[in-house]
Amino acid sequence: MTLAHAVTQTGNGFLSPTGVEVAFLLVGIATLAAAVLTVTTRQLVHAALWLVVALGGLAVEYLLLTAEFIAWVQVLIYIGSVVVLLLFGLMLTKAPIGRSADADSGNRPAALVVAAASAAALVWVVVDAFRTTWIDLEGPAQGSTRVSGEILFRHWVLPFEALSVLLLAALVGAIVLSRKSPQDREGKN
């Protein structure tokens, strides 16, 4: 049996991608580029805005995988809340808007090595875990909102709540840092 004959019998394969698979790849490349720009830009506000693009790309990827509920949770919670809170914290703490020498610690080579090792480990784990798993994009949706909610609130409720406490602490910290001390108020009068 030839490869072409095997592909025609089993449907679309690696050599004949569908439109959804091509869109998934293109959005993935754009998301990866936005993520790289997020961590390499020297301006904090630009990094936050590139983070919006990267998280939006992930939401599109979820939509392409027919996980609409997770996609809208991504948009509402991460883009709508986390990034807004991040920008709010940047504004309240009077972080430098332009380039800042304080934002660059000079550890780029070490950070690059750690990032490359982490990326290689993540790719290896994902490829090993899903080596023979294929997602049928043509068939019915595999996950429902009910199943996703049960898994989230049965198995992942502690990290979910820890994240909300962390975000609240970040907001309170930004407010505390933005307040003027009594000496600053007296000196300006």
C-alpha positions as CSV (number, residue, x, y, z in Angstrom):
1,M,0.0,0.0,0.0
2,T,1.4,3.4,-1.0
3,L,1.4,6.5,1.2
4,A,-1.0,8.3,-1.1
5,H,-3.4,5.3,-1.0
6,A,-3.2,5.2,2.8
7,V,-3.9,9.0,3.0
8,T,-7.0,8.8,0.8
9,Q,-8.4,5.9,2.8
10,T,-8.0,7.6,6.2
11,G,-9.0,11.1,5.1
12,N,-6.8,14.2,5.5
13,G,-3.2,13.6,6.7
14,F,0.0,15.5,7.2
15,L,0.5,16.0,3.4
16,S,-3.1,17.3,2.8
17,P,-4.0,19.7,5.6
18,T,-7.5,21.2,5.9
19,G,-8.3,24.9,6.0
20,V,-8.7,24.7,9.8
21,E,-5.3,23.1,10.2
22,V,-3.7,25.8,8.0
23,A,-5.5,28.5,10.0
24,F,-4.4,26.9,13.3
25,L,-0.7,26.9,12.1
26,L,-0.9,30.5,11.0
27,V,-2.5,31.7,14.2
28,G,0.0,29.7,16.2
29,I,2.9,31.4,14.4
30,A,1.4,34.8,15.0
31,T,0.8,34.0,18.6
32,L,4.3,32.8,19.0
33,A,5.6,36.0,17.5
34,A,3.5,38.1,19.8
35,A,4.7,36.1,22.8
36,V,8.4,36.6,21.8
37,L,7.7,40.3,21.4
38,T,6.1,40.3,24.8
39,V,9.3,39.2,26.5
40,T,11.8,41.0,24.3
41,T,10.4,44.5,24.2
42,R,12.0,47.0,26.5
43,Q,8.8,49.1,27.0
44,L,6.5,47.8,29.7
45,V,3.3,49.1,28.1
46,H,4.2,47.6,24.7
47,A,4.9,44.3,26.5
48,A,1.4,44.3,28.0
49,L,-0.2,45.1,24.6
50,W,1.8,42.3,22.9
51,L,0.5,40.0,25.7
52,V,-3.0,41.0,24.7
53,V,-2.2,39.8,21.1
54,A,-0.7,36.6,22.4
55,L,-3.6,35.8,24.7
56,G,-6.1,36.7,21.9
57,G,-4.2,34.3,19.6
58,L,-4.7,31.5,22.2
59,A,-8.4,32.3,22.3
60,V,-8.6,31.9,18.5
61,E,-6.7,28.6,18.7
62,Y,-9.4,27.4,21.2
63,L,-12.1,28.4,18.8
64,L,-10.4,26.5,16.0
65,L,-10.4,23.4,18.3
66,T,-14.1,23.8,18.9
67,A,-13.7,24.8,22.6
68,E,-15.8,27.9,22.5
69,F,-16.4,28.1,26.3
70,I,-12.6,28.0,27.0
71,A,-12.0,30.6,24.3
72,W,-14.5,33.0,25.8
73,V,-13.1,32.4,29.3
74,Q,-9.7,33.2,27.9
75,V,-11.0,36.5,26.4
76,L,-13.0,37.5,29.5
77,I,-10.6,36.5,32.3
78,Y,-7.2,36.8,30.8
79,I,-7.6,39.6,28.3
80,G,-10.4,41.4,30.0
81,S,-9.2,41.1,33.6
82,V,-5.6,40.2,33.9
83,V,-4.2,42.5,31.3
84,V,-6.4,45.3,32.4
85,L,-5.2,44.8,35.9
86,L,-1.6,44.7,34.7
87,L,-2.0,48.0,32.8
88,F,-3.8,49.5,35.8
89,G,-0.9,48.4,38.1
90,L,1.6,49.9,35.6
91,M,-0.3,53.2,35.7
92,L,-0.7,53.3,39.5
93,T,2.9,52.5,40.2
94,K,4.1,55.2,37.8
95,A,6.2,52.6,35.9
96,P,8.4,54.1,33.2
97,I,6.5,54.3,29.9
98,G,9.5,54.5,27.6
99,R,12.8,52.5,27.7
100,S,14.3,52.1,31.1
101,A,17.6,50.8,32.2
102,D,16.0,49.4,35.3
103,A,13.9,46.9,33.2
104,D,17.1,45.3,31.8
105,S,19.1,43.3,34.3
106,G,21.7,42.1,31.9
107,N,20.8,38.4,32.4
108,R,19.6,37.9,28.8
109,P,22.0,35.0,28.0
110,A,21.0,33.0,31.1
111,A,17.3,33.8,30.4
112,L,17.7,32.6,26.9
113,V,19.2,29.3,28.0
114,V,16.5,28.8,30.6
115,A,13.8,29.7,28.0
116,A,15.2,27.3,25.4
117,A,15.5,24.5,27.9
118,S,11.9,25.1,29.2
119,A,10.5,25.2,25.7
120,A,12.4,22.0,24.7
121,A,11.1,20.2,27.8
122,L,7.5,21.4,27.2
123,V,7.6,20.3,23.5
124,W,9.0,16.9,24.5
125,V,6.3,16.4,27.2
126,V,3.4,17.4,24.9
127,V,4.7,15.4,22.0
128,D,5.2,12.4,24.2
129,A,1.8,12.7,25.9
130,F,-0.1,13.1,22.6
131,R,2.0,11.0,20.3
132,T,-0.9,9.0,18.9
133,T,-3.8,11.3,19.7
134,W,-5.5,13.0,16.8
135,I,-8.3,15.6,17.2
136,D,-11.2,15.0,14.8
137,L,-12.1,18.6,13.8
138,E,-14.9,17.3,11.5
139,G,-16.8,15.3,14.1
140,P,-18.8,16.4,17.1
141,A,-17.3,18.6,19.8
142,Q,-15.6,16.4,22.4
143,G,-15.8,18.7,25.5
144,S,-18.9,20.4,26.8
145,T,-19.2,23.4,29.2
146,R,-20.5,21.1,31.9
147,V,-17.5,18.7,31.7
148,S,-15.1,21.7,31.6
149,G,-16.8,23.3,34.6
150,E,-16.7,20.1,36.6
151,I,-13.0,19.5,35.9
152,L,-12.2,23.2,36.7
153,F,-14.1,23.4,39.9
154,R,-13.5,19.8,41.1
155,H,-9.8,19.4,40.4
156,W,-8.4,23.0,39.8
157,V,-10.4,25.1,42.3
158,L,-7.4,25.8,44.5
159,P,-5.1,27.2,41.8
160,F,-8.1,29.1,40.4
161,E,-8.7,30.8,43.8
162,A,-5.0,31.3,44.4
163,L,-4.8,33.2,41.1
164,S,-7.7,35.5,42.2
165,V,-6.0,36.2,45.6
166,L,-2.7,36.9,43.7
167,L,-4.4,39.4,41.4
168,L,-6.1,41.1,44.4
169,A,-2.8,41.4,46.2
170,A,-1.2,42.9,43.1
171,L,-4.0,45.5,42.9
172,V,-3.7,46.4,46.6
173,G,0.1,46.6,46.2
174,A,-0.2,48.9,43.3
175,I,-2.6,51.2,45.2
176,V,-0.3,51.2,48.2
177,L,2.8,52.1,46.1
178,S,0.9,54.8,44.3
179,R,-0.1,56.7,47.4
180,K,1.9,59.6,48.5
181,S,3.6,59.6,51.9
182,P,2.7,62.4,54.3
183,Q,6.2,63.9,53.8
184,D,5.7,64.1,50.1
185,R,2.4,66.0,50.6
186,E,3.9,68.5,53.0
187,G,6.9,69.1,50.8
188,K,4.8,70.2,47.9
189,N,2.5,72.6,49.8
